[in-house]
Amino acid sequence: MKILLFGATGTVGGGVLRQCLQAPDVEEVLVVTRRATGVRHPRLHEVLHEDFTDFSAVEDRFAAYDVCFWCVGRASRELDEAEYTRVTHDFAVAAGRAIVAVRPDMAFFYVSVTGADTGKRAKGFRVKARAEKAIQELFPTTGCMVRPAHVQPADRSSVARYTLGYRMAVRLYPLLDRALPHLVTTSDRLGQVMLQAARTGVRNRVLEGRDLR
């Protein structure tokens, strides 16, 4: 199995990358990223690409891969509606279209959020739901929506602004894990679940809650 991964420098994508590189059945991982991951591994290849609205310069490389894990994201509170839509919806759709052009049967896993719904007021839920719909239209039989709530980083967050939140989450995670197990998971566990879903075929079009444990 060959994996195409976007968002490898973030919390979720970092967990997915670790699990891919530990899995003996993953032959190769191609990371498309704006900045290098800093990870060295014989099965890992990286493409530095700045414009996530246009993948025409690199899309030919996508044809060799079986599964795409889309883990790009930013907290909705950090961005206004236009920029959040660009990062959350437009980037994913651009990648999806590029993939469909060269490998339309690729499985595409889009990391969304629990409660994604176009009818909600909060942009974090609305925009994610719009992105889900767009990906499902591009990948009608091989698209899979992954809807975590709280994802606990398996290692120290690489993003400095999350350091305080990370420390708090480390202390609270055991309590949350016991009290609300359907709402919490770790980045490594999420990576394991996504890999297993890719192995068995995308039968459950939406993975959330206890599916992600």
Secondary structure, 3 states (H helix, E strand, C coil): CEEEEECCCCHHHHHHHHHHHHCCCCCEEEEEECCCCCCCCCCEEEEECCCCCCCCCCHHHHHHCCEEEECCCCCHHHCCHHHHHHHHHHHHHHHHHHHHHHCCCCEEEEECCCCCCCCCCCHHHHHHHHHHHHHHHHCCCCEEEEECCEEECCCCCCCHHHHHHHHHHHHHHHHHHHHCHHHEEEHHHHHHHHHHHHHHCCCCCEEEHHHHC
